[in-house]
Amino acid sequence: MSGSTGGPTVIAAVSAQLFAEFFSDADADRLRAAAARLGGSFVRVDRLADAELSEARIVVTSWGAAPFDAAVLATLPKLELVAHTGATIKPFATDELFDRGIVVTQAGAGMARSVAEVSLAFTLALLHRVPEMHNGLRSGDGWHDADAVGVQHEILGALIAVIGASRTGRAYLELIRVLGAAPLLVDPTVDAEQAAVLGVELVPLDEALRRAQIVAVHAPTLPETHHLIGQRELALLRDGAGVVNTARSWLVDESALIDEVRRGRLSAAVDVFDEEPFAVDSPFRSLPGMLVTPHRAAGTHEGRRRQGRIVTDEIDAFIAGRPLAHAIGRAQLASMA
């Protein structure tokens, strides 16, 4: 890669707020140093179109990035790497991007621990009937009748079905195992030997649903996983079981889940929704057995900084000619939401 003395060689099309969340001062300095090694400078802009693009070798993206279509790529004749601070690249990755041989990498691995911890918090809340008790006290004028919320459980020895041994799924498995849960794993890509290493019992989906006290969804977004947990599957769950979804709303039939929670048969804790933000009159806002957060499971300070560090590490590796740890190819787009 030859140097240049023109415009910026590394551009971060990331808002000032998100840039400060993702990149420590040290990592921001590393981005500037990377640009200098390419013979140019570094610039942060809110939108890619706000920068001089003719010398850009590396573009750092974030949520809301526009597609890198033929028109955009025509303004980036020297582009070699797109480094995404988030997980899915589907909104902006195009065939033209891959056709040009541009390398694409992302920082989804930085989110795994944060999301796993929220999944754990959700799991404990549902086991201990926190949503029902909290909402009962908030909406009533007396001391809530504890008997009305259902049986409370500990995580020790609890059968917890984990649907998908993704990065987040594995991080979640590690946390619940430490606390003494008995994990049931549903994942057709994992064999018995791998399951033994993970310390889980590998079972079919229907068996896991029938046995589990909590079902935590961590599967990929594929055509065959759309509404993987639907009306039929929810009906298999025992009375009083709970559903945790910090992955994608794609995986769970929202209407069917709402119906079961409304009936009081199941409880649920959800961070991802078909409609974001959901309507003012959405049942998600009012059902006593429902715990909801606004798609912020990955929003920890530590997780954001890991994402920025991954991006910076990938850029350094790329410039040095080393393999990238988080590169994404065209074939992997199908599993991204």
FILOFI-315435 format. One record per residue (C-alpha): residue number from 1; z, x, y. Coordinates in Angstrom, 1 decimal. Layout:
N
NODE/i/Z/X/Y
NODE/NUM/Z/X/Y
...
This chain:
337
NODE/i/Z/X/Y
NODE/1/0.0/0.0/0.0
NODE/2/-1.2/1.7/3.2
NODE/3/0.7/1.3/6.4
NODE/4/-0.3/-0.4/9.6
NODE/5/0.7/-0.2/13.2
NODE/6/-0.3/-3.8/14.1
NODE/7/1.7/-7.0/13.7
NODE/8/4.7/-7.7/11.5
NODE/9/4.3/-6.7/7.9
NODE/10/7.3/-8.8/6.7
NODE/11/7.7/-12.3/8.1
NODE/12/10.6/-14.7/7.3
NODE/13/9.5/-18.2/8.0
NODE/14/13.1/-19.4/7.8
NODE/15/15.1/-21.3/10.4
NODE/16/17.7/-19.3/12.3
NODE/17/20.5/-21.3/10.7
NODE/18/19.3/-20.8/7.2
NODE/19/18.5/-17.2/7.8
NODE/20/22.1/-16.6/8.9
NODE/21/23.3/-18.4/5.7
NODE/22/21.1/-16.4/3.4
NODE/23/21.1/-12.9/4.8
NODE/24/24.1/-10.8/5.6
NODE/25/23.7/-8.3/8.3
NODE/26/23.2/-5.6/5.7
NODE/27/20.5/-7.6/3.9
NODE/28/18.8/-8.4/7.2
NODE/29/18.7/-4.7/7.9
NODE/30/17.1/-4.1/4.5
NODE/31/14.3/-6.5/5.4
NODE/32/13.7/-4.6/8.6
NODE/33/13.7/-1.4/6.6
NODE/34/11.3/-2.8/4.1
NODE/35/8.9/-3.8/6.9
NODE/36/9.1/-0.3/8.3
NODE/37/8.2/1.2/4.9
NODE/38/5.1/-0.9/5.0
NODE/39/4.2/0.6/8.4
NODE/40/5.1/-2.4/10.5
NODE/41/7.9/-4.6/11.7
NODE/42/9.9/-7.6/10.6
NODE/43/10.1/-10.9/12.4
NODE/44/11.9/-14.2/11.8
NODE/45/10.1/-17.4/12.8
NODE/46/10.8/-21.1/12.3
NODE/47/7.3/-21.7/11.1
NODE/48/4.7/-19.3/9.7
NODE/49/2.2/-20.4/12.3
NODE/50/4.5/-19.0/15.0
NODE/51/3.9/-15.4/13.9
NODE/52/1.0/-13.0/14.1
NODE/53/-0.2/-13.0/10.5
NODE/54/-3.0/-10.5/10.3
NODE/55/-0.9/-7.6/9.0
NODE/56/1.7/-9.6/7.0
NODE/57/2.1/-8.2/3.5
NODE/58/5.2/-10.2/2.6
NODE/59/6.3/-13.7/3.6
NODE/60/9.8/-15.0/3.0
NODE/61/9.9/-18.8/2.7
NODE/62/12.5/-21.5/2.6
NODE/63/12.7/-25.3/2.1
NODE/64/9.9/-27.2/3.9
NODE/65/7.4/-24.4/3.6
NODE/66/3.8/-25.7/4.0
NODE/67/1.3/-25.2/1.1
NODE/68/-0.4/-21.9/1.0
NODE/69/-3.8/-23.5/0.9
NODE/70/-7.2/-21.8/1.6
NODE/71/-6.8/-22.3/5.4
NODE/72/-3.4/-20.7/5.5
NODE/73/-4.4/-17.9/3.3
NODE/74/-7.4/-17.2/5.5
NODE/75/-4.9/-16.2/8.2
NODE/76/-3.0/-13.9/5.8
NODE/77/-5.7/-11.5/4.6
NODE/78/-3.2/-8.8/3.6
NODE/79/-0.6/-11.0/1.9
NODE/80/0.7/-9.6/-1.3
NODE/81/4.1/-11.3/-2.0
NODE/82/5.8/-14.6/-1.2
NODE/83/9.5/-14.4/-1.7
NODE/84/11.2/-17.8/-1.7
NODE/85/14.9/-18.2/-0.8
NODE/86/15.1/-21.4/-2.9
NODE/87/14.3/-22.3/-6.4
NODE/88/11.3/-24.5/-6.8
NODE/89/8.0/-23.2/-5.4
NODE/90/6.0/-26.3/-6.3
NODE/91/5.8/-27.7/-2.7
NODE/92/3.9/-24.6/-1.4
NODE/93/2.5/-22.7/-4.4
NODE/94/-1.2/-23.5/-4.7
NODE/95/-4.0/-22.4/-7.1
NODE/96/-5.5/-20.4/-4.2
NODE/97/-2.3/-18.4/-4.0
NODE/98/-2.4/-17.4/-7.6
NODE/99/-6.2/-17.0/-7.6
NODE/100/-5.8/-14.3/-5.0
NODE/101/-3.3/-12.5/-7.2
NODE/102/-0.4/-12.9/-4.7
NODE/103/3.0/-12.4/-6.4
NODE/104/5.5/-15.2/-6.0
NODE/105/9.2/-14.8/-6.6
NODE/106/12.2/-17.1/-6.0
NODE/107/16.0/-17.0/-5.8
NODE/108/17.0/-19.9/-7.9
NODE/109/19.3/-17.7/-10.0
NODE/110/21.5/-17.4/-7.0
NODE/111/22.3/-21.1/-7.2
NODE/112/23.4/-21.3/-10.8
NODE/113/27.1/-20.5/-10.3
NODE/114/27.5/-22.8/-7.3
NODE/115/25.9/-25.8/-9.1
NODE/116/27.8/-25.0/-12.3
NODE/117/31.1/-25.1/-10.4
NODE/118/30.2/-28.5/-8.8
NODE/119/29.3/-29.7/-12.3
NODE/120/32.7/-28.6/-13.5
NODE/121/34.5/-30.2/-10.6
NODE/122/32.6/-33.5/-11.3
NODE/123/33.5/-33.2/-15.0
NODE/124/37.2/-32.8/-14.3
NODE/125/37.1/-35.6/-11.8
NODE/126/35.5/-38.0/-14.3
NODE/127/37.8/-37.0/-17.1
NODE/128/40.9/-37.7/-14.9
NODE/129/39.4/-40.9/-13.4
NODE/130/39.6/-39.5/-9.9
NODE/131/36.7/-41.6/-8.4
NODE/132/38.3/-44.9/-9.6
NODE/133/41.8/-44.0/-8.3
NODE/134/40.5/-42.6/-5.0
NODE/135/38.2/-45.5/-4.3
NODE/136/40.9/-48.0/-5.4
NODE/137/43.5/-46.6/-3.0
NODE/138/41.0/-46.4/-0.2
NODE/139/39.7/-49.9/-0.5
NODE/140/43.1/-51.6/-1.3
NODE/141/46.3/-52.3/0.6
NODE/142/48.7/-51.4/-2.1
NODE/143/49.4/-48.8/-4.8
NODE/144/46.5/-48.8/-7.1
NODE/145/47.2/-50.0/-10.6
NODE/146/46.6/-46.8/-12.7
NODE/147/46.1/-48.8/-15.9
NODE/148/43.0/-50.4/-14.4
NODE/149/41.1/-47.1/-14.1
NODE/150/40.8/-46.4/-17.8
NODE/151/42.2/-43.6/-20.0
NODE/152/42.5/-40.2/-18.4
NODE/153/41.6/-37.1/-20.4
NODE/154/42.1/-33.3/-20.3
NODE/155/39.1/-31.0/-20.6
NODE/156/41.0/-29.1/-23.4
NODE/157/39.2/-30.1/-26.6
NODE/158/36.9/-32.6/-24.8
NODE/159/33.5/-33.1/-26.3
NODE/160/31.0/-32.4/-23.5
NODE/161/27.3/-32.8/-24.1
NODE/162/25.2/-30.3/-22.1
NODE/163/21.6/-31.3/-21.9
NODE/164/19.6/-28.1/-21.3
NODE/165/20.6/-24.5/-21.6
NODE/166/19.0/-23.6/-18.2
NODE/167/20.5/-20.9/-16.0
NODE/168/22.9/-23.5/-14.5
NODE/169/23.5/-25.1/-17.9
NODE/170/24.6/-21.7/-19.3
NODE/171/26.8/-21.0/-16.3
NODE/172/28.4/-24.5/-16.8
NODE/173/28.9/-23.8/-20.5
NODE/174/30.7/-20.6/-19.7
NODE/175/33.1/-22.4/-17.4
NODE/176/33.9/-25.3/-19.7
NODE/177/34.4/-23.1/-22.7
NODE/178/36.9/-21.0/-20.8
NODE/179/38.8/-24.2/-20.1
NODE/180/38.8/-25.2/-23.8
NODE/181/36.1/-27.8/-24.0
NODE/182/34.1/-28.4/-27.1
NODE/183/30.5/-28.2/-25.9
NODE/184/27.6/-30.0/-27.7
NODE/185/24.3/-28.5/-26.6
NODE/186/21.0/-30.4/-26.6
NODE/187/18.0/-28.1/-26.1
NODE/188/15.0/-27.8/-28.4
NODE/189/14.3/-24.3/-27.2
NODE/190/17.6/-22.9/-28.5
NODE/191/18.0/-22.0/-32.2
NODE/192/21.1/-21.8/-34.3
NODE/193/21.6/-18.1/-33.7
NODE/194/21.4/-18.5/-29.9
NODE/195/23.7/-21.5/-30.1
NODE/196/26.3/-19.4/-31.9
NODE/197/26.1/-16.7/-29.2
NODE/198/26.6/-19.4/-26.6
NODE/199/29.6/-20.8/-28.5
NODE/200/28.2/-24.3/-28.8
NODE/201/27.4/-26.9/-31.4
NODE/202/23.6/-27.6/-31.4
NODE/203/22.9/-31.3/-31.9
NODE/204/20.2/-33.9/-31.4
NODE/205/20.3/-35.9/-28.2
NODE/206/21.4/-39.2/-29.7
NODE/207/24.2/-37.6/-31.7
NODE/208/25.5/-35.8/-28.5
NODE/209/25.5/-39.0/-26.6
NODE/210/27.4/-40.9/-29.2
NODE/211/30.1/-38.2/-29.5
NODE/212/30.5/-36.9/-25.9
NODE/213/33.2/-37.9/-23.4
NODE/214/31.1/-36.3/-20.6
NODE/215/27.3/-35.8/-20.5
NODE/216/26.2/-33.1/-18.0
NODE/217/22.4/-32.9/-17.4
NODE/218/20.8/-29.5/-16.8
NODE/219/17.4/-29.9/-18.3
NODE/220/14.1/-28.8/-16.7
NODE/221/11.7/-31.2/-14.9
NODE/222/8.9/-31.8/-17.4
NODE/223/6.8/-34.9/-18.1
NODE/224/8.8/-35.4/-21.3
NODE/225/12.2/-35.2/-19.6
NODE/226/11.5/-38.0/-17.1
NODE/227/14.4/-40.5/-17.5
NODE/228/15.5/-38.5/-20.5
NODE/229/18.8/-40.4/-20.0
NODE/230/17.6/-44.0/-19.7
NODE/231/19.0/-47.4/-20.6
NODE/232/18.8/-46.8/-24.4
NODE/233/20.5/-43.4/-24.1
NODE/234/23.2/-44.7/-21.8
NODE/235/24.0/-47.5/-24.3
NODE/236/24.8/-44.9/-26.9
NODE/237/27.7/-43.5/-24.8
NODE/238/31.2/-44.6/-25.7
NODE/239/33.0/-46.9/-23.3
NODE/240/34.7/-44.8/-20.7
NODE/241/32.4/-41.8/-20.9
NODE/242/31.0/-40.1/-17.8
NODE/243/27.6/-38.8/-16.7
NODE/244/27.3/-35.7/-14.5
NODE/245/24.0/-34.9/-12.7
NODE/246/23.6/-31.9/-10.4
NODE/247/20.1/-31.1/-11.7
NODE/248/17.4/-33.6/-10.8
NODE/249/17.3/-37.3/-10.4
NODE/250/14.1/-37.2/-12.5
NODE/251/16.2/-36.8/-15.6
NODE/252/18.3/-39.9/-15.3
NODE/253/17.3/-43.5/-14.8
NODE/254/19.2/-44.4/-11.7
NODE/255/19.0/-48.1/-12.0
NODE/256/20.2/-48.0/-15.6
NODE/257/23.1/-45.7/-14.6
NODE/258/24.1/-47.9/-11.7
NODE/259/24.1/-50.9/-14.0
NODE/260/26.5/-49.2/-16.5
NODE/261/28.8/-48.1/-13.7
NODE/262/28.8/-51.5/-12.1
NODE/263/29.9/-53.0/-15.4
NODE/264/32.7/-50.5/-15.5
NODE/265/31.7/-49.2/-18.9
NODE/266/30.8/-45.7/-17.6
NODE/267/31.6/-43.5/-14.6
NODE/268/29.2/-41.0/-13.0
NODE/269/29.2/-38.1/-10.6
NODE/270/25.8/-37.4/-8.9
NODE/271/24.5/-34.9/-6.4
NODE/272/20.7/-35.7/-6.7
NODE/273/19.0/-39.0/-6.0
NODE/274/15.5/-40.6/-6.2
NODE/275/15.8/-41.4/-2.5
NODE/276/17.4/-38.8/-0.2
NODE/277/19.2/-39.9/1.9
NODE/278/19.8/-43.2/0.0
NODE/279/20.0/-46.5/1.8
NODE/280/23.1/-47.6/3.7
NODE/281/23.5/-50.5/1.3
NODE/282/22.9/-48.4/-1.8
NODE/283/25.3/-49.1/-4.8
NODE/284/26.0/-45.3/-4.8
NODE/285/28.1/-45.9/-1.7
NODE/286/30.3/-48.7/-3.0
NODE/287/30.8/-48.5/-6.8
NODE/288/34.4/-47.5/-7.6
NODE/289/33.4/-45.5/-10.7
NODE/290/30.8/-43.4/-8.8
NODE/291/31.4/-40.0/-7.2
NODE/292/28.5/-38.8/-5.0
NODE/293/27.7/-35.7/-2.9
NODE/294/24.6/-35.3/-0.6
NODE/295/22.6/-32.8/-2.7
NODE/296/24.8/-29.9/-1.7
NODE/297/25.9/-28.5/-5.1
NODE/298/24.2/-25.2/-4.3
NODE/299/25.5/-25.0/-0.8
NODE/300/28.3/-22.5/-1.1
NODE/301/28.5/-19.5/1.2
NODE/302/28.5/-17.1/-1.7
NODE/303/25.6/-18.8/-3.4
NODE/304/23.5/-18.7/-0.2
NODE/305/24.2/-15.0/0.2
NODE/306/23.2/-14.4/-3.5
NODE/307/19.9/-16.1/-2.8
NODE/308/19.3/-13.8/0.2
NODE/309/20.3/-10.7/-1.8
NODE/310/17.9/-11.7/-4.6
NODE/311/15.0/-12.0/-2.1
NODE/312/15.8/-8.7/-0.5
NODE/313/16.2/-7.0/-3.9
NODE/314/12.8/-8.4/-5.0
NODE/315/11.1/-7.2/-1.9
NODE/316/12.6/-3.7/-2.3
NODE/317/11.4/-3.7/-6.0
NODE/318/7.9/-4.9/-5.0
NODE/319/7.5/-2.2/-2.4
NODE/320/8.7/0.5/-4.9
NODE/321/6.3/-0.7/-7.6
NODE/322/9.1/-1.9/-9.9
NODE/323/9.0/-5.1/-12.0
NODE/324/10.3/-8.2/-10.3
NODE/325/13.2/-10.0/-12.0
NODE/326/12.4/-13.5/-10.6
NODE/327/8.6/-13.7/-10.4
NODE/328/7.1/-17.1/-11.1
NODE/329/3.6/-17.6/-12.6
NODE/330/1.2/-20.5/-12.3
NODE/331/2.2/-21.8/-15.8
NODE/332/5.8/-22.2/-14.8
NODE/333/5.1/-24.7/-12.0
NODE/334/5.0/-27.5/-14.5
NODE/335/8.8/-27.2/-15.1
NODE/336/9.7/-27.3/-11.4
NODE/337/10.5/-30.5/-9.5
